[in-house]
Amino acid sequence: MAVIDEERLEFKQGFQVLTGETGAGKSILVDAMGLVLGGRAKVQIIRDGTQTAIIEAVFDLSDAPHIVSILKEASFENTDDPQELIIKRHIALNGKHKVFVNHQSATLNFLQQLTRQLIDFTGQLEQTKLLDTNNDIHILDAFLDTPEVKNNYQELFEKTKTLHHKIKDLKSQAQNKAQRLDWLQFQHKEFDSLKITTSQDEEDIRQQRRVIKNADTIKSFVNNFEKHLGDHTLNQIKNIQESIEAKAVLKEIYGSFSERINDIFIQIEDLTFDMTKAVKYDRSFMEADLNAIEEKLFCLETLKRKYGPNIEDVVGQKQNIEEEIAAIESCDDNLDKWQEQLKTHLQELSLLAQKVTDQRNLAKDKLEKAIKKELQFLNMPQVVFKVKIDTNNHNNLFDSFLASGCDRITFLLTTNPGLSLRPLAQIASGGETSRIFLALKNVMAKSGRAQTFIFDEIDTGISGAAGALVGQKLKSLATQYQVFCVTHNAQIASLADDHYLVQKKASKNSTITRVNKLTEDKRVQEVARLMGGVTVTEKNLAFAKEMLQVKE
């Protein structure tokens, strides 16, 4: 991956720090962690000269039974060890990327949903989001005592939105209803003369027209048939058979023909029956009005050219028009019914919105107290942090409801006594933003399920005593969770349980980044380097040993 050819790292519980010179490859490690969490992959991360980048992470789920349950329910359980989770990403140069969870192919969406409850990742982008007031409501809602209230509100909001759009569409249709109805009824009149509704009906009437047009030929044939093939012929055949049977001598000579004569009798009898039936059918056809038949067929052909090519298409169009006419005529009934339903929904939505607001007011007090305590520890005792809740007066109008309720949330701040409260984005400096963000994260960790926290340069804009306090807060967080921090701050690095150094080694033909866990001596060197300066002085080394409490 990028300048890393292969690297295997194993992290312990506690506070893990990663440091290194700018450009050494710390961001690559962060990107790798992001990919494990379901981040979008780009082929540009693949190391030159290779076809695939592979990132694999193994998690111990001993303290995460909820993740074990999710995996089992989704049939992704590790059959070898249910307390272990293996995530692998294959990033291919041809763009065919793959995700594996416990050796099974998985979707990126599933991976994101899974790891969201396992790891809390704080990159520089997340700190930037803190300055966007649109995200304040999501942070506050993480502290709701009963989040089910908000969930119920959002479910009802979606139903109400759908109903609201239906009513708007129906009202829009109603404005053009009369004009559309007139047009549909005019179209429907075209089908009034349509008496043919199936393919069989069409075939019958075309046969009827053929019979009428050839009436003389058919009549002549019928007369000839009735004259030469009928009861008279059957009687003659019957007489021949009876004559053979009546005389012994004839029976002796011609008895072998008797069965054949009987077969002929039966065949002619059947033929006579069928022909007589057909003659009656043809006579009924000949009695029909040819003009009426031609008119029916002309009407059908006209409609087929317009709506065809088949009679089924014509009948289908007729049914569509009838259904639309019925729908428009019942439009007023539906509108009244839906408006009454919308009224009920809005009343219920209003009650739920008020419950959400009440929950937020309770969460507001809780969040303000928790943040105040955290900021005091982080050497910001003069900072006043407030949560402002502005609630819409909705008056049971749908457009005044929001997807998240009827509240707009703004985090307000003042860093010095006597100054008015203003939105965080207008007040906080880089260092203040980092500390406020850390305070929020530390408070939110207590209500979340994540077992691992990753901080990418949380020390931005921080130095001196503030850096030491941030380090102490991260160290405190690491007593309960696994904490990673990518940092350039010596005070923070000195408090780590384990310190990893990211180094880039360039040769004539390649560049490779390595990550090494530092020994005590190497840690002294790295912490001294982080203090700044072109060269590491003896004073730097002495101070680093003091910070690390290294004994001479």
MODAFEN-V756293 format. One record per pair of residues at least 4 apart in sequence whose ideal C-beta (glycine too) atoms are under 6 Angstrom apart, sorted by the first residue. I is the first residue (numbers start at 1). J is the second residue. If there is no record, write none. Layout:
I/J, I/J
This chain:
1/45, 1/53, 2/28, 2/45, 3/25, 3/511, 3/513, 4/28, 4/513, 5/512, 7/515, 11/16, 13/482, 14/478, 14/497, 15/475, 15/478, 15/483, 15/496, 15/497, 16/484, 16/498, 17/485, 17/487, 17/493, 17/496, 17/499, 18/26, 18/486, 18/500, 18/502, 19/493, 19/526, 20/24, 20/26, 20/501, 20/502, 24/502, 24/503, 24/504, 25/502, 25/504, 25/513, 26/486, 26/502, 30/456, 32/55, 33/454, 34/39, 35/39, 35/55, 35/89, 36/57, 36/87, 37/115, 37/119, 37/121, 38/108, 38/111, 38/112, 38/115, 41/91, 41/97, 43/93, 45/53, 46/53, 46/93, 51/93, 52/90, 52/92, 53/91, 54/90, 55/89, 56/88, 57/87, 58/86, 59/85, 61/67, 61/68, 61/83, 61/85, 62/83, 63/451, 64/451, 67/118, 68/82, 71/76, 71/77, 72/77, 76/101, 76/102, 76/104, 77/82, 78/82, 78/84, 78/102, 86/102, 87/101, 88/100, 90/98, 91/97, 92/96, 92/97, 99/106, 99/108, 99/111, 101/106, 106/110, 106/111, 115/119, 117/449, 119/450, 119/452, 120/450, 120/453, 121/454, 122/126, 122/455, 123/456, 124/456, 124/457, 127/437, 129/135, 130/437, 131/425, 133/410, 133/423, 136/409, 136/410, 136/411, 137/404, 137/409, 140/363, 140/409, 142/444, 143/363, 143/366, 143/367, 144/359, 144/363, 149/355, 149/356, 149/359, 150/356, 152/352, 153/352, 153/356, 156/349, 157/403, 160/345, 160/349, 163/342, 164/398, 167/338, 170/335, 174/331, 176/180, 177/181, 177/328, 181/328, 184/321, 184/324, 184/325, 187/321, 188/321, 191/318, 193/299, 195/296, 196/201, 196/202, 196/300, 197/315, 199/311, 202/311, 205/293, 208/285, 208/288, 208/293, 209/293, 211/282, 211/285, 212/286, 212/290, 214/218, 215/286, 218/282, 222/279, 225/229, 225/275, 226/230, 229/233, 230/272, 237/265, 241/261, 242/246, 244/250, 244/251, 244/254, 244/258, 250/254, 251/255, 257/261, 271/275, 303/307, 303/314, 304/308, 304/314, 307/313, 307/314, 307/317, 308/313, 330/334, 334/338, 345/349, 346/396, 349/401, 353/405, 353/406, 356/405, 357/391, 357/407, 360/364, 360/389, 360/407, 363/367, 364/387, 367/387, 368/387, 370/443, 371/385, 371/439, 374/439, 374/442, 375/380, 375/383, 375/439, 376/381, 378/435, 378/469, 379/466, 379/469, 382/416, 382/417, 383/415, 384/414, 385/413, 386/412, 386/421, 388/410, 388/412, 389/407, 390/408, 391/406, 391/407, 392/400, 392/406, 394/400, 394/401, 394/406, 410/423, 411/424, 412/421, 413/424, 413/427, 414/419, 414/421, 422/426, 422/427, 424/428, 428/432, 428/433, 430/460, 430/461, 431/461, 431/462, 434/458, 434/460, 434/461, 434/462, 438/458, 438/473, 440/444, 442/477, 444/448, 451/481, 452/482, 453/481, 453/483, 454/484, 455/485, 456/486, 457/486, 459/487, 459/489, 459/492, 462/466, 462/467, 462/470, 463/467, 467/489, 467/491, 467/492, 468/491, 471/491, 471/492, 471/495, 474/483, 474/485, 475/495, 477/481, 477/483, 478/483, 487/492, 487/493, 490/527, 490/530, 490/531, 493/527, 493/530, 494/527, 494/547, 494/548, 499/518, 499/523, 500/515, 500/517, 501/516, 501/518, 501/526, 502/515, 503/514, 504/513, 505/512, 506/511, 518/522, 518/523, 524/544, 524/545, 524/550, 527/544, 528/536, 528/540, 528/541, 528/544, 529/536, 531/540, 536/540, 545/550
